[in-house]
């Protein structure tokens, strides 16, 4: 843990990410007493703003109803400094400002820690890291650097970035955020797998037919097209968020719950996955429907012939004893019919079943909205009938846990940084292994290779029309589509 006094420097403080995620998360931690007593937060960006404008901007998204007093206190630990991202002078000024505050507050030498939070576009990562290392690196305390994706856009660029960043900050000092690792249900995966004997015993190719990890958003790029068009859905959420979930679902049991033990296993399983084949990919882009725009209608997209996928279903195989032959289907799309992120594990048919109509069991972990773990389960139709019906063993969090209060992913992750716990952050070799799986396919997509096909799907639909056939090819049995569960969503 960072004992002593911590200065959190949010670089890119006037940007969207800082405003929407970083500052609200910092307030959440402050309000719950999780920021060390002597914490100061310094916003840093190019924009010239006075103190009030800064406060106004970074508290805009904070929900403070009922916590007005605490918000006032929180404001008193915030300050703003404008500076450039590529000149020494600016970073020297930052250094002096922090030092002055530490001296005024008589912070003990050795305990003057700095956390640099890079809420920055990738184009300035490296100059900023270099500038910080040279001019604003704490010499009387510890340093931490928190970085946000994108971490490159393929194996090569990611390696270059890693090398340059690694020359400034050690791996111990570096925290690569993948905010999916801060989500409650994602943090629950290890517990479900390794603390329940019935799951740990059947978690393999003998019992599992296929696994789906699904990410659906009901809105399009809407204004974020400038960024999105260069990256596409695969780089945006699959190579990082969904692959992280996959590695937790698929990895072997770590020798302990230590960060390095966990990350060792994640890297190991990723290394067993060969690059995704074009034949195992279904790609799509949304088109206008029901008054909703097409992807290409987004004014922030400059290339009006863009072939960037906004939907992808990709099938990965893990070549090891546990998973050989089991398809892991990653599915992600923008502008679909609903908002949902879930892991769906479909088990095999019961062998020699007495009940031929019995549907397959499924274990579903719903990440959002409304966290839940449930099992699709066969039961006798109550009453005189001997019909098997599909029902569910249901752990819906809102029903089961009273006073449920799930912190935002960023809150949980920033707290991990302060506690120096790397478990929920991406290690350098993990990143490398992740890019290897996606890079050949991405290069083909970028080059508009003749094997790449892009299907259209309408805004608000389930995805390209080919999706169901595609899923069937990998064994997913959707025959019980008539099964319905009147889920009461608790908003
Ligand atoms: C971000 C992506 O990393 O994750 C966005 O860049 C996406 O495109 C977002 O919308 C989803 O995060 P969440 O927490 O809303 O599921």
Boltz pocket constraint, residues with backbone or C-beta under 6 A from the ligand:
constraints:
  - pocket:
      binder: B
      contacts: [[A, 179], [A, 217], [A, 236], [A, 237], [A, 341]]
      max_distance: 6.0
